[in-house]
Amino acid sequence: MTRLRSAALVLALSAALAGCQTVAEAPAAAPAPQPVASEPAVPAHDNLNATAWVQSSVEARMAHRQAWRSAERLLDAAIADASWDALSPTDRIAPVAGLPPAVIVDVDETVLDNSPYQVRLIREDGRFEDATWNAWVDEARATAVAGAPEFAQAAAKRGITMIYLTNREHAKSAVTRRNLEAVGFPPAAESQFLGLGVETPGCVPKGSDKGCRRQFVAQRYRVLMQFGDQLGDFVSVSDNALEARATQLQGFDAWVGQRWFMLANPSYGSWESALYGNDRSLSRDAQRAAKRAALRD
Ligand SMILES: [Mg+2]
């Protein structure tokens, strides 16, 4: 046996013995459980992730900017094409010929970011209520949705009227226009604000549906583009059930990203209430159960 082989044999034997020794040893006793200082449970809230995304993610800012910037790049083409109009045939109740150009924008989560209101609901474990919402609106401290003021300035420069068609109460016109101006939007006249409850002669609105107000605009403007965070910002939704909502887009798909621009809002909306049959009187547990039942594997 060479000296090298002897050394290898000694090493192998040592390793084997070490292995035997390890196996032979009694397993170390598990450490005795230590008392843990009780920590308060972190409250759960269904809107936590969505609100965190809207408020803190660069992804949200990019998504919103890309919608507004894409639209801005199309403005000149939209103005130049006299037949370019973004209202559905139902809402286009007057011919576009000769009408001045406008764009229709929703307000909440389209041009103004109300995520601090959602934060209040999360912290207080609350739900949307008109009183707390209107108090928030009166504070006039919503921030701008990324990219929206720049678009509004570009539209104003081209002589395009911005129509704020919103389900904020019409009485909130002044405070909302003040809030918009404070965060970089061009000053807006009272006539540019069409809130919930505004008079629309010849048309009686159904609840918060925006159809009458779109038709009011149709008689005064050629609408180059519409912007919103809800399907109902573009068309009247007569049946807010999941399948019926999907059919509303039929015939308009080519307009998405061209005449219609959707801003991402994962926090709330008719997409959510559609999941629990639009029954806001249901408990949160019942709403959550319905949402879980709608998930697909
Ligand atoms: Mg909205």
Residues whose N, C-alpha, C, O or C-beta is under 5 A from the ligand:
A	BS01	MG	D106 V107 D108 E109 T110 D229
